[in-house]
Amino acid sequence: MAELGLGAPDERAALERCLALMDDVEGIFASLPDIEEQSAIATVLADIAALEARRDKTRAIKQGMMQQLLTGRVRLVRPSHAVTPQC
């Protein structure tokens, strides 16, 4: 390992750990879905992110509306009787 320029013992130990880990990982097989399925998954995840953003925006609007109602800035008044148009 001296030919690699690794003179310090801790650098050598780090390289040895890395090489040992590579040997452990080398035998692992991981299958990936085909491109069409990966694309479908990406589309679903993007849709979920868009829905979460819409939900967060709706919650913020609701919180603002509730704050306006609780502070009395906006009032919801129920009419005592319905007004019907006369023909």
C-alpha positions as MATLAB code, in Angstrom:
seq = 'MAELGLGAPDERAALERCLALMDDVEGIFASLPDIEEQSAIATVLADIAALEARRDKTRAIKQGMMQQLLTGRVRLVRPSHAVTPQC';
ca = [
       0.000    0.000    0.000;
       2.989    2.235    0.207;
       2.907    2.435   -3.589;
      -0.499    4.150   -3.335;
       0.960    6.923   -1.231;
      -0.864    5.844    1.899;
       1.756    6.244    4.565;
      -0.338    6.924    7.653;
      -1.688    3.846    9.463;
      -5.216    5.309    9.747;
      -5.314    5.920    5.973;
      -4.309    2.309    5.384;
      -6.955    1.073    7.809;
      -9.614    3.176    6.069;
      -8.642    1.761    2.678;
      -8.692   -1.795    4.040;
     -12.184   -1.245    5.502;
     -13.361    0.162    2.183;
     -11.964   -2.796    0.234;
     -13.533   -5.259    2.683;
     -16.894   -3.530    2.309;
     -16.609   -3.666   -1.479;
     -16.001   -7.417   -1.238;
     -19.136   -7.791    0.921;
     -21.318   -5.721   -1.415;
     -19.995   -7.264   -4.609;
     -22.067  -10.437   -4.242;
     -25.387   -8.661   -3.631;
     -27.857   -8.700   -6.512;
     -30.532   -6.052   -6.708;
     -33.152   -6.105   -9.428;
     -34.591   -2.841  -10.673;
     -37.952   -2.362  -12.365;
     -37.941   -1.711  -16.092;
     -37.902    1.871  -17.396;
     -41.676    2.041  -17.950;
     -42.378    1.015  -14.365;
     -39.749    3.439  -13.045;
     -41.436    6.193  -15.038;
     -44.843    5.251  -13.645;
     -43.443    5.285  -10.107;
     -41.884    8.706  -10.688;
     -45.212   10.026  -11.992;
     -47.082    8.763   -8.930;
     -44.500   10.268   -6.593;
     -44.738   13.613   -8.409;
     -48.543   13.498   -8.123;
     -48.275   12.781   -4.407;
     -45.916   15.729   -3.963;
     -48.356   17.992   -5.823;
     -51.257   16.810   -3.663;
     -49.260   17.380   -0.497;
     -48.440   20.917   -1.637;
     -52.138   21.542   -2.368;
     -53.080   20.161    1.055;
     -50.544   22.410    2.774;
     -51.839   25.452    0.885;
     -55.438   24.589    1.794;
     -54.473   24.214    5.459;
     -52.783   27.618    5.391;
     -55.875   29.230    3.855;
     -58.112   27.539    6.435;
     -55.874   28.702    9.270;
     -55.989   32.273    7.952;
     -59.760   32.180    7.638;
     -60.138   30.805   11.153;
     -57.850   33.523   12.488;
     -59.954   36.205   10.799;
     -63.130   34.719   12.257;
     -61.694   34.390   15.766;
     -60.337   37.939   15.827;
     -63.658   39.329   14.618;
     -62.155   40.799   11.480;
     -64.660   38.807    9.428;
     -68.142   37.933   10.624;
     -70.552   35.335    9.418;
     -74.031   36.727    9.970;
     -77.027   34.519    9.515;
     -79.999   36.417    8.124;
     -83.073   36.284   10.362;
     -85.365   35.623    7.421;
     -84.766   34.730    3.826;
     -85.316   37.441    1.265;
     -87.396   36.244   -1.648;
     -87.596   38.211   -4.871;
     -91.042   39.653   -5.650;
     -92.270   39.495   -9.218;
];
